[in-house]
Amino acid sequence: MDVLGMTFDEVRSAVGARVHEIKALRAEYRAALAGHGGDRMRADLLPVVRQTEDGDLIKFVQRTHDGLETESVMVPMRRHGREWKSLCVSSQIGCARGCVFCETGQMGLVRNLSVSEIVGQVVAVRTHFGQKVRNIVFMGMGEPFDNFDNVVRAVAVLNDPAGLSISCERIAISTVGRTEGIRRLAAMGRRRINLAISLNAPNDEIRSRIMPVNRLEPMDKLREVLLAYPLRRCQFLMIEYVLIPGVNDQREHALQLAEYLRPLKCVVNVIPYNPRHESPWPAPDEQIVRQFIVWLKEEGQVVKRRLTKGREHMAACGQLGNREMVRGRRG
């Protein structure tokens, strides 16, 4: 809260509003844990109806009060001798964005998840699996900024000491590039929340083919919003780049991508494509993945590679979703 230029009464009013908001969030969280609170809260503490394990990775499915399903993935992480778990949570059932490489995008949007249904995915890890997670990433089913209000309220509950007390520095929100949502998050001043952009293409022609959102919000417009996004001194934008064979994996694509990102303070996260059901593309060859990373580094771009986990169990990036459930409801 910026108090410069505010009168004493304005500061007091703003503080009072913030206290009221925190109390409401705490009440909502308590209601979620108790499993009551009316129709809006009925969906919390959803039962885990299925789980799939791939080593230490666990994909689990929860059943909602209206017979739908959410999917979440608990991912083991290791670095420099340390181990922890990240949880990939969903913000919607299905997704309206229709990215052609994504299984969730083939479902279409079924509905938004409530605050309690989002928080309940984290609660399930603690209550059902008896484990804690260090990082929360909104990279599961759905476009988080299409469910903006519920997502930011869920983040507040996760962060609140009376909630789950997870630092905002350990929370990342991934978007396909909804510029309005990026602006709204920036205006909130929650600078410790990490922002990830699912870019996946070096130019408008390719991006519009694989990501329909680009036809409405092209890459120049997206970059303009990202340039204005307030970052802390030690913070970077995360640029997610799904590497698809024969689509966006050539040297010219790496050069175009590096040039597009040059003005931005960012890290590219190269994600080898994980085939969805009825996929038109296979997974990329390992040699191509490594070469693409080398090309980016040669251009001075900071780059990381996301390790592939859970691909064989439809638990990897871009593979979440249950089209049969949607067909059954519509049939």
Buried (B, 14 or more C-beta within 10 A) or exposed (E): EEEEEEEEEEEEEBEEEEEEEBEEBBEBBEBBBEBEBEEEBBBBBBEBEEBBEBEEBBBBBBBBEEEBBBBBBBBBBEEEEEEBBBBBBBBBBBBBBBBBBBBBBBBBBBBBBBBBBBBBBBBBBEEBBEEEBBBBBBBBBBBBBBBBEBBBBBBBBBBBEEBBEBEBBBBBBBBBBBBEBBBBBBEEEBBEBBBBBBBBBBBEEBBBBBBBBBEEBBBEEBBEBBEEBEBEEEBBBBBBBBBBBEBBBBEEBBBBBBEBBEEBBBBBBBBBBBBBEEBEBEBBEEEBBEBBBEBBBEBEBEBEBBEBBBBEBBBBBBBBBBBEBBEEEEE
